[in-house]
Amino acid sequence: MSHIPHRSHWNSRWTFMLATAGSAIGLGNIWKLPYMIGVNGGSAFVLVFVISIFLVGIPLMMTEILLGRRAQKNPLDGIQTLAIEAKKSSLWRYLGGMGMLTGLLILGFYSVIGGWVLAYISEAVSGSFSQITAQQSTANFDALLASPFKLLFWHTVFMLMTMSVVAHGVNSGLEKANNILIPALFAILLVLLGYSMSEGDMQTAFQFMFKPDFSKITPVSVLSALGHAFFSLSLGMGAVMVYGSYLQRNVSIARTTIYIALADTLLGLLVGLAIYSLVFANHLAPNAGPGLIFQTLPIAFGHMPGGNIIGVLFFLLVAFAAWTSSISLVEPTIAWIVENTKIKRHAAALILGVAVWLLGVAVALSFNEWKDIKIVFNLNIFETLDKLTSTVLLPLGGLLMAIFAGYFMNKNHVQEELNLNDQAFKLWRIANNYIAPIAIAAVFLYLFGLIK
Ligand code: PHE
């Protein structure tokens, strides 16, 4: 990866951890997981999500890292290189191509939601949460959604932030800031959790999230939970693969993966607890959908001591977490363009930036002017992009990567990269070759009505 010039200045393991944790921790944990839990019946969703992280997410994250570290290239050329090395069809490169496209599609809506967060920083700074009631908070959020101008403005700012970093190369220093900011995010979350414990309804929240209720498990919620495991860990589209080349040979892929996955999952569940305890205490609807955190958190910030400052800090940290994730959504494509054409990094960032920005315009309008435009299954533009990427493209990408690493690559090469003892390697192989592909395929087949 020619655009990461200073790799050697860093303890390699730490660099990789920060970059990959930066990609994984983002709106998926703070915005999406909490509302998905509510929309999909609470504890049933949490259970399937956590199982998916352990049985499918962790093994496949290891797979994606090993593919990246071995290939040392963008996903498309990288998978092609590995396929040729294994004397298999170079058509496998389209798997990399699919991942790149998936990343751009995700960024199309990710940037709009990132824009909501930026809008909320400005709200928090202006002190508008102070003593806010639940109704006012909901009305506030609805007003934001109803304003195409505001949504487009903040979406544009977020795209500019993302593309300006990408234009300079991912090693521009942003990842280093993670060093402080991820722990800071955890710290502020603990403050929030403390407040929720004393003022909210933690007991109901806890039951809602963790008391097993199998009756609420439906095929769609299983697919959503599995898909969200991919989304949350940034799997299935090549981001982790590109970052895999940060990692030097002597570092354990397994251990690093487990740390990242645990931090990512824990963060999401803690946000969930803090939110639901406020939701139940304020008699808000747990299934409010994508607006959930924007409707609930201002109530906490508006009433807790020092809430003004804590609110500003919180939304700043969330914006930062979203920023380090959004970069990883475009990086695979940028790397591919730079390594294959004469187009320079700056120009590539500009071209992709404009294309994704346009997609985001359509997404922003789907919250107001274009609300009633349905694409498929009665889903609007935002919902279509979200479902298509999280529940179809990411799991499909992960499934194919698992099959590629498990059945097409040379087993010795794989073992060399993972560098595990025999027993652990066997475990990974069972997960990668059987559990993950069968689980993903079964969910797909079930939904297509092919198995009952
Ligand atoms: N994992 C990121 C988040 O949770 C989103 C993401 C998905 C980033 C896929 C890269 C690839 O916010």
Boltz pocket constraint, residues with backbone or C-beta under 6 A from the ligand:
constraints:
  - pocket:
      binder: B
      contacts: [[A, 23], [A, 24], [A, 25], [A, 26], [A, 27], [A, 28], [A, 29], [A, 106], [A, 230], [A, 231], [A, 232], [A, 233], [A, 234], [A, 235], [A, 237], [A, 239], [A, 321], [A, 325], [A, 326], [A, 328], [A, 329]]
      max_distance: 6.0
